[in-house]
Amino acid sequence: MEKLYTKDTQAIFWNNNKTAIQRMLDYDYTIQRKTPSVAAIVAPTSGNKFEKFSLVQMKL
């Protein structure tokens, strides 16, 4: 079986857990990851369709 997690692994968040998403992006910046760990945010029950997160050098 291949590795479950690699340096290129990305996550899809179900529901808009803002704190967890921002912490993950902060960690990406700290370890100087080239691409964000967050690939998508799926929040079908949320009224907010857009949310801003920051990853100092990357715009999401």
N, CA and C atoms as an extended XYZ file, in Angstrom:
180
Properties=species:S:1:pos:R:3:atomname:S:1:resname:S:1:resid:I:1 pbc="F F F"
N         0.842       -1.178        0.000 N   MET     1
C         0.000        0.000        0.000 CA  MET     1
C         0.890        1.245        0.000 C   MET     1
N         0.525        2.204       -0.801 N   GLU     2
C         1.277        3.460       -0.878 CA  GLU     2
C         1.143        4.241        0.427 C   GLU     2
N         1.983        5.243        0.586 N   LYS     3
C         1.897        6.101        1.767 CA  LYS     3
C         0.554        6.821        1.794 C   LYS     3
N        -0.007        6.944        2.963 N   LEU     4
C        -1.290        7.623        3.129 CA  LEU     4
C        -1.120        9.140        3.086 C   LEU     4
N         0.027        9.610        3.581 N   TYR     5
C         0.276       11.048        3.644 CA  TYR     5
C         1.663       11.336        3.081 C   TYR     5
N         1.749       12.307        2.167 N   THR     6
C         3.030       12.741        1.618 CA  THR     6
C         3.119       14.257        1.727 C   THR     6
N         4.230       14.821        1.302 N   LYS     7
C         4.389       16.277        1.367 CA  LYS     7
C         3.460       16.994        0.399 C   LYS     7
N         2.834       16.268       -0.521 N   ASP     8
C         1.916       16.859       -1.492 CA  ASP     8
C         0.443       16.584       -1.189 C   ASP     8
N         0.156       15.909       -0.087 N   THR     9
C        -1.216       15.574        0.284 CA  THR     9
C        -2.027       16.839        0.548 C   THR     9
N        -3.280       16.847        0.077 N   GLN    10
C        -4.183       17.963        0.329 CA  GLN    10
C        -5.468       17.431        0.951 C   GLN    10
N        -6.142       18.320        1.683 N   ALA    11
C        -7.362       17.939        2.392 CA  ALA    11
C        -8.567       18.663        1.815 C   ALA    11
N        -9.710       17.999        1.891 N   ILE    12
C       -10.997       18.619        1.566 CA  ILE    12
C       -11.748       18.740        2.890 C   ILE    12
N       -12.058       19.959        3.272 N   PHE    13
C       -12.782       20.195        4.524 CA  PHE    13
C       -14.279       20.118        4.278 C   PHE    13
N       -14.951       19.360        5.127 N   TRP    14
C       -16.411       19.293        5.080 CA  TRP    14
C       -16.924       20.232        6.159 C   TRP    14
N       -17.719       21.194        5.772 N   ASN    15
C       -18.208       22.295        6.604 CA  ASN    15
C       -17.091       23.311        6.812 C   ASN    15
N       -17.462       24.485        7.180 N   ASN    16
C       -16.539       25.602        7.209 CA  ASN    16
C       -15.951       25.783        8.611 C   ASN    16
N       -14.999       24.940        8.960 N   ASN    17
C       -14.328       25.037       10.254 CA  ASN    17
C       -13.178       26.042       10.104 C   ASN    17
N       -13.491       27.326       10.280 N   LYS    18
C       -12.547       28.413        9.997 CA  LYS    18
C       -11.251       28.289       10.787 C   LYS    18
N       -11.344       27.945       12.043 N   THR    19
C       -10.151       27.857       12.885 CA  THR    19
C        -9.213       26.758       12.401 C   THR    19
N        -9.743       25.589       12.124 N   ALA    20
C        -8.910       24.476       11.666 CA  ALA    20
C        -8.276       24.782       10.308 C   ALA    20
N        -9.039       25.381        9.424 N   ILE    21
C        -8.522       25.720        8.094 CA  ILE    21
C        -7.395       26.734        8.209 C   ILE    21
N        -7.607       27.786        8.981 N   GLN    22
C        -6.575       28.818        9.125 CA  GLN    22
C        -5.319       28.259        9.783 C   GLN    22
N        -5.482       27.407       10.782 N   ARG    23
C        -4.313       26.797       11.447 CA  ARG    23
C        -3.529       25.919       10.472 C   ARG    23
N        -4.231       25.206        9.638 N   MET    24
C        -3.558       24.360        8.654 CA  MET    24
C        -2.754       25.219        7.667 C   MET    24
N        -3.342       26.319        7.228 N   LEU    25
C        -2.644       27.223        6.314 CA  LEU    25
C        -1.465       27.915        6.994 C   LEU    25
N        -1.629       28.264        8.264 N   ASP    26
C        -0.516       28.852        9.015 CA  ASP    26
C         0.651       27.878        9.106 C   ASP    26
N         0.342       26.613        9.340 N   TYR    27
C         1.380       25.586        9.408 CA  TYR    27
C         2.063       25.428        8.052 C   TYR    27
N         1.280       25.449        6.980 N   ASP    28
C         1.859       25.376        5.630 CA  ASP    28
C         2.875       26.483        5.418 C   ASP    28
N         2.536       27.677        5.862 N   TYR    29
C         3.451       28.809        5.714 CA  TYR    29
C         4.709       28.601        6.561 C   TYR    29
N         4.527       28.110        7.777 N   THR    30
C         5.651       27.902        8.686 CA  THR    30
C         6.661       26.910        8.125 C   THR    30
N         6.175       25.843        7.529 N   ILE    31
C         7.082       24.829        6.969 CA  ILE    31
C         7.436       25.114        5.517 C   ILE    31
N         6.994       26.258        5.008 N   GLN    32
C         7.285       26.716        3.652 CA  GLN    32
C         6.806       25.723        2.590 C   GLN    32
N         5.596       25.253        2.782 N   ARG    33
C         4.997       24.335        1.819 CA  ARG    33
C         4.674       25.094        0.532 C   ARG    33
N         4.940       24.495       -0.622 N   LYS    34
C         4.742       25.172       -1.907 CA  LYS    34
C         3.282       25.304       -2.295 C   LYS    34
N         2.475       24.314       -1.969 N   THR    35
C         1.045       24.373       -2.265 CA  THR    35
C         0.270       24.207       -0.958 C   THR    35
N        -0.874       24.866       -0.828 N   PRO    36
C        -1.632       24.764        0.418 CA  PRO    36
C        -2.157       23.350        0.666 C   PRO    36
N        -2.263       22.992        1.928 N   SER    37
C        -2.798       21.678        2.309 CA  SER    37
C        -4.301       21.592        2.093 C   SER    37
N        -4.958       22.728        1.996 N   VAL    38
C        -6.404       22.764        1.817 CA  VAL    38
C        -6.718       22.847        0.321 C   VAL    38
N        -7.326       21.794       -0.209 N   ALA    39
C        -7.680       21.762       -1.626 CA  ALA    39
C        -9.056       22.359       -1.870 C   ALA    39
N        -9.971       22.142       -0.912 N   ALA    40
C       -11.344       22.620       -1.082 CA  ALA    40
C       -12.055       22.669        0.260 C   ALA    40
N       -13.096       23.488        0.297 N   ILE    41
C       -13.965       23.572        1.465 CA  ILE    41
C       -15.392       23.357        0.973 C   ILE    41
N       -16.029       22.318        1.481 N   VAL    42
C       -17.395       21.989        1.084 CA  VAL    42
C       -18.301       22.277        2.271 C   VAL    42
N       -19.198       23.241        2.119 N   ALA    43
C       -20.091       23.619        3.211 CA  ALA    43
C       -21.505       23.791        2.665 C   ALA    43
N       -22.197       22.690        2.387 N   PRO    44
C       -23.509       22.768        1.742 CA  PRO    44
C       -24.600       23.416        2.593 C   PRO    44
N       -24.449       23.395        3.908 N   THR    45
C       -25.495       23.961        4.763 CA  THR    45
C       -25.197       25.387        5.201 C   THR    45
N       -24.052       25.911        4.799 N   SER    46
C       -23.658       27.261        5.198 CA  SER    46
C       -24.295       28.311        4.302 C   SER    46
N       -24.673       29.432        4.894 N   GLY    47
C       -25.207       30.546        4.120 CA  GLY    47
C       -24.106       31.335        3.443 C   GLY    47
N       -22.886       31.266        4.004 N   ASN    48
C       -21.738       31.958        3.411 CA  ASN    48
C       -21.185       31.148        2.254 C   ASN    48
N       -21.140       31.757        1.104 N   LYS    49
C       -20.584       31.070       -0.059 CA  LYS    49
C       -19.112       31.391       -0.254 C   LYS    49
N       -18.640       32.474        0.391 N   PHE    50
C       -17.242       32.868        0.262 CA  PHE    50
C       -16.678       33.190        1.638 C   PHE    50
N       -15.458       32.792        1.849 N   GLU    51
C       -14.764       33.079        3.099 CA  GLU    51
C       -13.308       33.361        2.756 C   GLU    51
N       -12.708       34.343        3.414 N   LYS    52
C       -11.319       34.680        3.139 CA  LYS    52
C       -10.410       34.032        4.162 C   LYS    52
N        -9.330       33.445        3.658 N   PHE    53
C        -8.282       32.878        4.488 CA  PHE    53
C        -6.971       33.424        3.958 C   PHE    53
N        -5.975       33.487        4.809 N   SER    54
C        -4.705       34.022        4.321 CA  SER    54
C        -3.580       33.013        4.472 C   SER    54
N        -2.772       32.980        3.466 N   LEU    55
C        -1.543       32.200        3.465 CA  LEU    55
C        -0.530       33.161        2.864 C   LEU    55
N         0.136       33.847        3.650 N   VAL    56
C         0.906       35.049        3.352 CA  VAL    56
C         1.244       35.232        1.873 C   VAL    56
N         1.809       34.247        1.233 N   GLN    57
C         2.214       34.435       -0.158 CA  GLN    57
C         1.233       33.862       -1.161 C   GLN    57
N         0.242       33.135       -0.706 N   MET    58
C        -0.705       32.512       -1.628 CA  MET    58
C        -2.093       33.056       -1.397 C   MET    58
N        -2.828       33.310       -2.444 N   LYS    59
C        -4.225       33.754       -2.336 CA  LYS    59
C        -5.116       32.548       -2.609 C   LYS    59
N        -6.091       32.340       -1.743 N   LEU    60
C        -7.008       31.197       -1.918 CA  LEU    60
C        -8.397       31.701       -2.210 C   LEU    60
